[in-house]
Amino acid sequence: MTTAKKMTLQFYRNLGKLFYAIAAIDGNVRPVEIDKLKEFVKEHWLDIDDIDDVFGTDAAYQIEVVFDWLNYDEEIDINACYNDFVVYKNKQSHLFTDEVKKLILKTGSGIAHAFSGINKSELMLMAKLDMELKKA
């Protein structure tokens, strides 16, 4: 596996952490939020690049894999998931093009709005994410 491939797999894994944090910030991950994530992966994230994981599956599915794994383990620290994403973003800033940043915000917003609109905790996390993505 090449270095670039590892970076891309880690990129998608960290997105899984971020999107899980958005869905779980209110203490409950609902099926409609999971469905919305899967919809965004299928309709948008699969087209970002043509990198496959070690099983020959599009690397973008790592978003779902990590999200599902975190959702299964009910003792995950949501703040740690968000912070892991931020640390990765700061180390690999070259991967975060304007197009990718817009898609991250669109996906996060879609997840947050999926169940009865956006609530206060989701709104605060989305605002924090928006500010983080605007940093150089």
N, C-alpha and C positions, 0 to 999 in steps of 0.2 A: 504494500500500500504506500502510495506516495505521500509526501508531507502535505501537499495541497489537498489530497483526498481526506486525510485525517482532519485538516482544518475544516473542510466542508462538512464532514460528519459531525464534528464538534459544534459547528455552526447550527445545524439542525437540532442537535440535542439540546443546545442552550435555548433555542426557540421553544422547544417542548417545555422546558422549565419555565420560561417566561409566560407562555400561554396557560400553563397549569396555574401559575400564581394568579393570573387575572381571573380565571374561572373559580379558583378556590378562595379568593380573598374575602369573600363574604361567609366563609365557613361551610359552603355547600357546592359541590360540583354536580350540576344537573345534566340529565341525558341530552337535553336540547343544546347545552353548551358543548358537549362532546360532539354532537352531530354537526354543529356549526364549525368546530375546528376541522373535522374530517372534510366538510364541504370546502373549506378554504384550502386545505392541503391538496385536495383533488383538483380544484378549479384554478388554483393560482401557484402554489409552491412547487408543484411537480415541473413547472415550466421554467424555473429559475436557472437550473443547470442540468447537465446530463450525467451527473456523478451517481454511481451505484454504490451500495454498501457491499460488505463481504459476501452477501448472499445473492447479489445480482439484482437487488431491489432498489428502486429509486431512493436516493439518500433522503429525500424530503419526507419519506415515511417515518424517519427517525423522530420527527416532531410528534407524531401520534404514539410511537412506541414509548418515548420518554413520558409523555403526558399520561398515558395509560398506566405506566409503571408507578408514577408518582401518585396517581389517583387511587391505585390499589393499596399503597402504603399510607395509611391514614395519619401517620405521625410525622409527616414531612413538614419542615419549616418553610412556610410560604415566602417569608422575607429572604431566606437563604437562597431559594430558587431565583427570586428576582435579582438578588445581589450577584449570584453566579453569572447570570446573563450579563449584567453590567460590567463585571470584571472581564468577561470574554469579549464583549463589545469594545472595551477600551484597549485590550491587547490586540485585537484583530480588526481594527477600525476600517481597514481597507476593504473588508467584505460588506460593509454597511453603506452601500450606495444610496442615493436619494430614492431610487425605485424600491430598493429593499426596505428602507425605513418607512416609506409610505405603505408598503404591503404589511409590514409589522403592525403599524398603527391600525390599518384597516382590519386586519385579522383580530387583533386585540379588542377593537371596538365591536366587531361582529360577535365575538364571544360574550363580551360584557352586556350587549343589548339582547342577547338570545333569549333570556328568561326575564320577562316582565320589564324590559328596559334596563337601563344602567342604574345601579344603586350607588350610594355615597362612597362606599369603600372601593368599588370598581372605578368610579369617576376619579377618585384621588390617585389611584394607582395608574390609571391611563394618563392623567396630567403629569405625574412624575415621569412616566415613560416618555411622553412627548418631549419634556424638557431634556431628558437624558439623550434622546436621539438627536436633538438639535445641537448638542455639544459637538465640538470638533473631534 
